[in-house]
């Protein structure tokens, strides 16, 4: 990602990324002021499995709750936990 305004760019406000995986679109959004991370996408395992996530991110870590959806119905929950 390069610094600028618009999709697939970052700046002091955060970033919004959207890209196509093998199965569909993936979106990741980060609001720097609020420290909020969110997004959704289609699993590389198959188009019937999608996910949505929301949580917090800073320069040291990211943590989000993930809802996994199968054929449009809630299926499972997970946690995204990353540390620098």
Backbone atoms as SQL, in Angstrom:
CREATE TABLE atoms (id INTEGER PRIMARY KEY, chain TEXT, resi INTEGER, resn TEXT, atom TEXT, x REAL, y REAL, z REAL);
INSERT INTO atoms VALUES
  (1, 'A', 1, 'UNK', 'N', 0.831, -1.166, 0.000),
  (2, 'A', 1, 'UNK', 'CA', 0.000, 0.000, 0.000),
  (3, 'A', 1, 'UNK', 'C', 0.883, 1.238, 0.000),
  (4, 'A', 2, 'UNK', 'N', 0.484, 2.215, -0.737),
  (5, 'A', 2, 'UNK', 'CA', 1.219, 3.470, -0.756),
  (6, 'A', 2, 'UNK', 'C', 0.440, 4.538, 0.008),
  (7, 'A', 3, 'UNK', 'N', 1.140, 5.567, 0.426),
  (8, 'A', 3, 'UNK', 'CA', 0.517, 6.659, 1.163),
  (9, 'A', 3, 'UNK', 'C', -0.226, 7.567, 0.197),
  (10, 'A', 4, 'UNK', 'N', -1.487, 7.846, 0.519),
  (11, 'A', 4, 'UNK', 'CA', -2.317, 8.737, -0.280),
  (12, 'A', 4, 'UNK', 'C', -3.736, 8.641, 0.242),
  (13, 'A', 5, 'UNK', 'N', -4.691, 9.183, -0.479),
  (14, 'A', 5, 'UNK', 'CA', -6.107, 9.069, -0.142),
  (15, 'A', 5, 'UNK', 'C', -6.758, 8.050, -1.073),
  (16, 'A', 6, 'UNK', 'N', -7.840, 7.456, -0.620),
  (17, 'A', 6, 'UNK', 'CA', -8.602, 6.539, -1.456),
  (18, 'A', 6, 'UNK', 'C', -8.379, 5.079, -1.092),
  (19, 'A', 7, 'UNK', 'N', -9.022, 4.207, -1.865),
  (20, 'A', 7, 'UNK', 'CA', -8.932, 2.769, -1.625),
  (21, 'A', 7, 'UNK', 'C', -7.510, 2.265, -1.848),
  (22, 'A', 8, 'UNK', 'N', -7.154, 1.280, -1.055),
  (23, 'A', 8, 'UNK', 'CA', -5.844, 0.633, -1.130),
  (24, 'A', 8, 'UNK', 'C', -4.696, 1.622, -0.948),
  (25, 'A', 9, 'UNK', 'N', -4.937, 2.613, -0.113),
  (26, 'A', 9, 'UNK', 'CA', -3.935, 3.606, 0.255),
  (27, 'A', 9, 'UNK', 'C', -4.021, 3.812, 1.766),
  (28, 'A', 10, 'UNK', 'N', -2.940, 4.283, 2.373),
  (29, 'A', 10, 'UNK', 'CA', -2.964, 4.601, 3.793),
  (30, 'A', 10, 'UNK', 'C', -2.613, 6.059, 3.993),
  (31, 'A', 11, 'UNK', 'N', -3.060, 6.624, 5.107),
  (32, 'A', 11, 'UNK', 'CA', -2.699, 7.984, 5.490),
  (33, 'A', 11, 'UNK', 'C', -2.865, 8.097, 7.005),
  (34, 'A', 12, 'UNK', 'N', -2.782, 9.298, 7.549),
  (35, 'A', 12, 'UNK', 'CA', -2.851, 9.461, 9.000),
  (36, 'A', 12, 'UNK', 'C', -4.230, 9.138, 9.570),
  (37, 'A', 13, 'UNK', 'N', -5.233, 8.951, 8.739),
  (38, 'A', 13, 'UNK', 'CA', -6.555, 8.548, 9.198),
  (39, 'A', 13, 'UNK', 'C', -6.695, 7.036, 9.295),
  (40, 'A', 14, 'UNK', 'N', -5.831, 6.298, 8.593),
  (41, 'A', 14, 'UNK', 'CA', -5.909, 4.842, 8.588),
  (42, 'A', 14, 'UNK', 'C', -5.815, 4.313, 7.177),
  (43, 'A', 15, 'UNK', 'N', -6.586, 3.262, 6.900),
  (44, 'A', 15, 'UNK', 'CA', -6.597, 2.731, 5.537),
  (45, 'A', 15, 'UNK', 'C', -7.878, 1.964, 5.252),
  (46, 'A', 16, 'UNK', 'N', -8.167, 1.816, 3.963),
  (47, 'A', 16, 'UNK', 'CA', -9.248, 0.979, 3.456),
  (48, 'A', 16, 'UNK', 'C', -8.663, 0.169, 2.309),
  (49, 'A', 17, 'UNK', 'N', -8.685, -1.137, 2.467),
  (50, 'A', 17, 'UNK', 'CA', -8.136, -2.013, 1.430),
  (51, 'A', 17, 'UNK', 'C', -9.233, -2.929, 0.923),
  (52, 'A', 18, 'UNK', 'N', -9.237, -3.170, -0.364),
  (53, 'A', 18, 'UNK', 'CA', -10.162, -4.112, -0.985),
  (54, 'A', 18, 'UNK', 'C', -9.397, -4.824, -2.088),
  (55, 'A', 19, 'UNK', 'N', -9.476, -6.153, -2.073),
  (56, 'A', 19, 'UNK', 'CA', -8.795, -6.921, -3.108),
  (57, 'A', 19, 'UNK', 'C', -9.537, -8.222, -3.348),
  (58, 'A', 20, 'UNK', 'N', -9.325, -8.791, -4.506),
  (59, 'A', 20, 'UNK', 'CA', -9.990, -10.041, -4.877),
  (60, 'A', 20, 'UNK', 'C', -9.116, -11.220, -4.481),
  (61, 'A', 21, 'UNK', 'N', -9.723, -12.162, -3.788),
  (62, 'A', 21, 'UNK', 'CA', -9.052, -13.431, -3.523),
  (63, 'A', 21, 'UNK', 'C', -9.487, -14.395, -4.620),
  (64, 'A', 22, 'UNK', 'N', -9.081, -15.635, -4.517),
  (65, 'A', 22, 'UNK', 'CA', -9.495, -16.622, -5.508),
  (66, 'A', 22, 'UNK', 'C', -10.995, -16.876, -5.509),
  (67, 'A', 23, 'UNK', 'N', -11.655, -16.587, -4.378),
  (68, 'A', 23, 'UNK', 'CA', -13.086, -16.859, -4.245),
  (69, 'A', 23, 'UNK', 'C', -13.964, -15.618, -4.287),
  (70, 'A', 24, 'UNK', 'N', -13.399, -14.444, -3.986),
  (71, 'A', 24, 'UNK', 'CA', -14.223, -13.235, -3.961),
  (72, 'A', 24, 'UNK', 'C', -13.488, -12.069, -3.334),
  (73, 'A', 25, 'UNK', 'N', -14.241, -11.038, -3.010),
  (74, 'A', 25, 'UNK', 'CA', -13.688, -9.784, -2.514),
  (75, 'A', 25, 'UNK', 'C', -13.378, -9.859, -1.020),
  (76, 'A', 26, 'UNK', 'N', -12.275, -9.237, -0.625),
  (77, 'A', 26, 'UNK', 'CA', -11.868, -9.117, 0.772),
  (78, 'A', 26, 'UNK', 'C', -11.714, -7.628, 1.070),
  (79, 'A', 27, 'UNK', 'N', -12.263, -7.182, 2.214),
  (80, 'A', 27, 'UNK', 'CA', -12.163, -5.779, 2.614),
  (81, 'A', 27, 'UNK', 'C', -11.566, -5.694, 4.013),
  (82, 'A', 28, 'UNK', 'N', -10.648, -4.741, 4.212),
  (83, 'A', 28, 'UNK', 'CA', -10.051, -4.477, 5.519),
  (84, 'A', 28, 'UNK', 'C', -10.042, -2.965, 5.716),
  (85, 'A', 29, 'UNK', 'N', -10.570, -2.502, 6.831),
  (86, 'A', 29, 'UNK', 'CA', -10.631, -1.076, 7.144),
  (87, 'A', 29, 'UNK', 'C', -9.983, -0.826, 8.495),
  (88, 'A', 30, 'UNK', 'N', -9.244, 0.275, 8.600),
  (89, 'A', 30, 'UNK', 'CA', -8.629, 0.653, 9.870),
  (90, 'A', 30, 'UNK', 'C', -8.791, 2.146, 10.085),
  (91, 'A', 31, 'UNK', 'N', -9.390, 2.514, 11.216),
  (92, 'A', 31, 'UNK', 'CA', -9.548, 3.906, 11.610),
  (93, 'A', 31, 'UNK', 'C', -8.489, 4.195, 12.674),
  (94, 'A', 32, 'UNK', 'N', -7.474, 4.950, 12.301),
  (95, 'A', 32, 'UNK', 'CA', -6.338, 5.189, 13.195),
  (96, 'A', 32, 'UNK', 'C', -6.742, 5.948, 14.458),
  (97, 'A', 33, 'UNK', 'N', -7.555, 6.971, 14.332),
  (98, 'A', 33, 'UNK', 'CA', -7.952, 7.789, 15.484),
  (99, 'A', 33, 'UNK', 'C', -8.672, 6.947, 16.539),
  (100, 'A', 34, 'UNK', 'N', -9.557, 6.068, 16.108),
  (101, 'A', 34, 'UNK', 'CA', -10.311, 5.224, 17.036),
  (102, 'A', 34, 'UNK', 'C', -9.622, 3.889, 17.327),
  (103, 'A', 35, 'UNK', 'N', -8.616, 3.536, 16.509),
  (104, 'A', 35, 'UNK', 'CA', -7.949, 2.249, 16.678),
  (105, 'A', 35, 'UNK', 'C', -8.813, 1.072, 16.282),
  (106, 'A', 36, 'UNK', 'N', -9.789, 1.310, 15.425),
  (107, 'A', 36, 'UNK', 'CA', -10.749, 0.267, 15.047),
  (108, 'A', 36, 'UNK', 'C', -10.350, -0.437, 13.757),
  (109, 'A', 37, 'UNK', 'N', -10.421, -1.759, 13.797),
  (110, 'A', 37, 'UNK', 'CA', -10.134, -2.618, 12.664),
  (111, 'A', 37, 'UNK', 'C', -11.394, -3.401, 12.323),
  (112, 'A', 38, 'UNK', 'N', -11.754, -3.467, 11.038),
  (113, 'A', 38, 'UNK', 'CA', -12.941, -4.218, 10.638),
  (114, 'A', 38, 'UNK', 'C', -12.774, -4.707, 9.203),
  (115, 'A', 39, 'UNK', 'N', -13.621, -5.629, 8.825),
  (116, 'A', 39, 'UNK', 'CA', -13.583, -6.116, 7.460),
  (117, 'A', 39, 'UNK', 'C', -14.457, -7.325, 7.258),
  (118, 'A', 40, 'UNK', 'N', -14.405, -7.837, 6.045),
  (119, 'A', 40, 'UNK', 'CA', -15.167, -9.029, 5.683),
  (120, 'A', 40, 'UNK', 'C', -14.581, -9.613, 4.417),
  (121, 'A', 41, 'UNK', 'N', -14.982, -10.824, 4.124),
  (122, 'A', 41, 'UNK', 'CA', -14.475, -11.440, 2.914),
  (123, 'A', 41, 'UNK', 'C', -15.031, -12.825, 2.694),
  (124, 'A', 42, 'UNK', 'N', -14.524, -13.441, 1.652),
  (125, 'A', 42, 'UNK', 'CA', -14.887, -14.792, 1.274),
  (126, 'A', 42, 'UNK', 'C', -13.680, -15.684, 1.556),
  (127, 'A', 43, 'UNK', 'N', -13.932, -16.808, 2.203),
  (128, 'A', 43, 'UNK', 'CA', -12.852, -17.715, 2.560),
  (129, 'A', 43, 'UNK', 'C', -12.213, -18.337, 1.322),
  (130, 'A', 44, 'UNK', 'N', -10.895, -18.536, 1.341),
  (131, 'A', 44, 'UNK', 'CA', -10.246, -19.240, 0.234),
  (132, 'A', 44, 'UNK', 'C', -10.649, -20.719, 0.199),
  (133, 'A', 45, 'UNK', 'N', -11.311, -21.193, 1.264),
  (134, 'A', 45, 'UNK', 'CA', -11.767, -22.593, 1.300),
  (135, 'A', 45, 'UNK', 'C', -12.976, -22.820, 0.392),
  (136, 'A', 46, 'UNK', 'N', -13.736, -21.770, 0.121),
  (137, 'A', 46, 'UNK', 'CA', -14.905, -21.912, -0.742),
  (138, 'A', 46, 'UNK', 'C', -15.841, -20.735, -0.599),
  (139, 'A', 47, 'UNK', 'N', -16.573, -20.437, -1.656),
  (140, 'A', 47, 'UNK', 'CA', -17.441, -19.267, -1.702),
  (141, 'A', 47, 'UNK', 'C', -18.592, -19.341, -0.707),
  (142, 'A', 48, 'UNK', 'N', -18.936, -20.531, -0.214),
  (143, 'A', 48, 'UNK', 'CA', -20.036, -20.671, 0.742),
  (144, 'A', 48, 'UNK', 'C', -19.636, -20.198, 2.138),
  (145, 'A', 49, 'UNK', 'N', -18.335, -20.026, 2.383),
  (146, 'A', 49, 'UNK', 'CA', -17.845, -19.619, 3.696),
  (147, 'A', 49, 'UNK', 'C', -17.376, -18.166, 3.610),
  (148, 'A', 50, 'UNK', 'N', -18.020, -17.308, 4.384),
  (149, 'A', 50, 'UNK', 'CA', -17.633, -15.900, 4.450),
  (150, 'A', 50, 'UNK', 'C', -17.305, -15.556, 5.898),
  (151, 'A', 51, 'UNK', 'N', -16.756, -14.365, 6.113),
  (152, 'A', 51, 'UNK', 'CA', -16.423, -13.947, 7.465),
  (153, 'A', 51, 'UNK', 'C', -16.537, -12.440, 7.591),
  (154, 'A', 52, 'UNK', 'N', -16.756, -12.002, 8.822),
  (155, 'A', 52, 'UNK', 'CA', -16.779, -10.590, 9.181),
  (156, 'A', 52, 'UNK', 'C', -15.980, -10.449, 10.467),
  (157, 'A', 53, 'UNK', 'N', -15.218, -9.373, 10.603),
  (158, 'A', 53, 'UNK', 'CA', -14.458, -9.181, 11.830),
  (159, 'A', 53, 'UNK', 'C', -14.461, -7.722, 12.252),
  (160, 'A', 54, 'UNK', 'N', -14.313, -7.499, 13.554),
  (161, 'A', 54, 'UNK', 'CA', -14.174, -6.148, 14.086),
  (162, 'A', 54, 'UNK', 'C', -13.409, -6.222, 15.391),
  (163, 'A', 55, 'UNK', 'N', -12.580, -5.199, 15.615),
  (164, 'A', 55, 'UNK', 'CA', -11.785, -5.177, 16.824),
  (165, 'A', 55, 'UNK', 'C', -10.920, -3.939, 16.896),
  (166, 'A', 56, 'UNK', 'N', -9.785, -4.073, 17.552),
  (167, 'A', 56, 'UNK', 'CA', -8.873, -2.954, 17.793),
  (168, 'A', 56, 'UNK', 'C', -7.487, -3.273, 17.239),
  (169, 'A', 57, 'UNK', 'N', -6.766, -2.226, 16.849),
  (170, 'A', 57, 'UNK', 'CA', -5.411, -2.386, 16.361),
  (171, 'A', 57, 'UNK', 'C', -4.586, -1.165, 16.769),
  (172, 'A', 58, 'UNK', 'N', -3.309, -1.395, 17.100),
  (173, 'A', 58, 'UNK', 'CA', -2.376, -0.307, 17.342),
  (174, 'A', 58, 'UNK', 'C', -1.020, -0.726, 16.785),
  (175, 'A', 59, 'UNK', 'N', 0.032, 0.001, 17.106),
  (176, 'A', 59, 'UNK', 'CA', 1.346, -0.295, 16.520),
  (177, 'A', 59, 'UNK', 'C', 1.968, -1.581, 17.064),
  (178, 'A', 60, 'UNK', 'N', 1.405, -2.137, 18.127),
  (179, 'A', 60, 'UNK', 'CA', 1.966, -3.346, 18.726),
  (180, 'A', 60, 'UNK', 'C', 1.129, -4.604, 18.505),
  (181, 'A', 61, 'UNK', 'N', -0.179, -4.451, 18.286),
  (182, 'A', 61, 'UNK', 'CA', -1.018, -5.640, 18.184),
  (183, 'A', 61, 'UNK', 'C', -2.342, -5.342, 17.479),
  (184, 'A', 62, 'UNK', 'N', -2.996, -6.422, 17.103),
  (185, 'A', 62, 'UNK', 'CA', -4.350, -6.344, 16.538),
  (186, 'A', 62, 'UNK', 'C', -5.144, -7.502, 17.129),
  (187, 'A', 63, 'UNK', 'N', -6.380, -7.218, 17.510),
  (188, 'A', 63, 'UNK', 'CA', -7.248, -8.258, 18.054),
  (189, 'A', 63, 'UNK', 'C', -8.668, -7.966, 17.586),
  (190, 'A', 64, 'UNK', 'N', -9.304, -8.993, 17.037),
  (191, 'A', 64, 'UNK', 'CA', -10.660, -8.812, 16.521),
  (192, 'A', 64, 'UNK', 'C', -11.474, -10.079, 16.722),
  (193, 'A', 65, 'UNK', 'N', -12.764, -9.901, 16.928),
  (194, 'A', 65, 'UNK', 'CA', -13.700, -11.021, 16.946),
  (195, 'A', 65, 'UNK', 'C', -14.104, -11.314, 15.508),
  (196, 'A', 66, 'UNK', 'N', -14.159, -12.590, 15.171),
  (197, 'A', 66, 'UNK', 'CA', -14.471, -13.010, 13.802),
  (198, 'A', 66, 'UNK', 'C', -15.727, -13.865, 13.812),
  (199, 'A', 67, 'UNK', 'N', -16.696, -13.501, 12.995),
  (200, 'A', 67, 'UNK', 'CA', -17.894, -14.311, 12.781),
  (201, 'A', 67, 'UNK', 'C', -17.727, -15.048, 11.467),
  (202, 'A', 68, 'UNK', 'N', -17.852, -16.365, 11.502),
  (203, 'A', 68, 'UNK', 'CA', -17.734, -17.197, 10.306),
  (204, 'A', 68, 'UNK', 'C', -19.135, -17.612, 9.895),
  (205, 'A', 69, 'UNK', 'N', -19.441, -17.443, 8.628),
  (206, 'A', 69, 'UNK', 'CA', -20.787, -17.650, 8.110),
  (207, 'A', 69, 'UNK', 'C', -20.734, -18.716, 7.020),
  (208, 'A', 70, 'UNK', 'N', -21.634, -19.682, 7.085),
  (209, 'A', 70, 'UNK', 'CA', -21.708, -20.751, 6.092),
  (210, 'A', 70, 'UNK', 'C', -23.055, -20.688, 5.409),
  (211, 'A', 71, 'UNK', 'N', -23.064, -20.538, 4.109),
  (212, 'A', 71, 'UNK', 'CA', -24.302, -20.440, 3.325),
  (213, 'A', 71, 'UNK', 'C', -25.263, -19.404, 3.893),
  (214, 'A', 72, 'UNK', 'N', -24.721, -18.261, 4.335),
  (215, 'A', 72, 'UNK', 'CA', -25.542, -17.156, 4.815),
  (216, 'A', 72, 'UNK', 'C', -26.023, -17.282, 6.245),
  (217, 'A', 73, 'UNK', 'N', -25.645, -18.347, 6.953),
  (218, 'A', 73, 'UNK', 'CA', -26.070, -18.560, 8.334),
  (219, 'A', 73, 'UNK', 'C', -24.860, -18.555, 9.263),
  (220, 'A', 74, 'UNK', 'N', -25.001, -18.015, 10.487),
  (221, 'A', 74, 'UNK', 'CA', -23.890, -18.055, 11.435),
  (222, 'A', 74, 'UNK', 'C', -23.419, -19.493, 11.636),
  (223, 'A', 75, 'UNK', 'N', -22.102, -19.691, 11.632),
  (224, 'A', 75, 'UNK', 'CA', -21.553, -21.037, 11.714),
  (225, 'A', 75, 'UNK', 'C', -20.600, -21.196, 12.898),
  (226, 'A', 76, 'UNK', 'N', -19.669, -20.246, 13.058),
  (227, 'A', 76, 'UNK', 'CA', -18.678, -20.350, 14.130),
  (228, 'A', 76, 'UNK', 'C', -18.148, -18.955, 14.454),
  (229, 'A', 77, 'UNK', 'N', -17.454, -18.872, 15.590),
  (230, 'A', 77, 'UNK', 'CA', -16.792, -17.648, 15.993),
  (231, 'A', 77, 'UNK', 'C', -15.315, -17.944, 16.222),
  (232, 'A', 78, 'UNK', 'N', -14.484, -16.939, 15.986),
  (233, 'A', 78, 'UNK', 'CA', -13.052, -17.095, 16.190),
  (234, 'A', 78, 'UNK', 'C', -12.480, -15.763, 16.654),
  (235, 'A', 79, 'UNK', 'N', -11.188, -15.743, 16.926),
  (236, 'A', 79, 'UNK', 'CA', -10.506, -14.517, 17.326),
  (237, 'A', 79, 'UNK', 'C', -9.251, -14.350, 16.482),
  (238, 'A', 80, 'UNK', 'N', -9.079, -13.155, 15.939),
  (239, 'A', 80, 'UNK', 'CA', -7.852, -12.776, 15.253),
  (240, 'A', 80, 'UNK', 'C', -6.966, -12.108, 16.289),
  (241, 'A', 81, 'UNK', 'N', -5.761, -12.613, 16.508),
  (242, 'A', 81, 'UNK', 'CA', -4.868, -12.075, 17.522),
  (243, 'A', 81, 'UNK', 'C', -3.462, -12.021, 16.934),
  (244, 'A', 82, 'UNK', 'N', -2.967, -10.819, 16.682),
  (245, 'A', 82, 'UNK', 'CA', -1.626, -10.650, 16.103),
  (246, 'A', 82, 'UNK', 'C', -0.816, -9.717, 16.980),
  (247, 'A', 83, 'UNK', 'N', 0.447, -10.053, 17.157),
  (248, 'A', 83, 'UNK', 'CA', 1.351, -9.208, 17.937),
  (249, 'A', 83, 'UNK', 'C', 2.600, -8.937, 17.118),
  (250, 'A', 84, 'UNK', 'N', 3.151, -7.783, 17.302),
  (251, 'A', 84, 'UNK', 'CA', 4.356, -7.382, 16.585),
  (252, 'A', 84, 'UNK', 'C', 5.578, -8.008, 17.184);
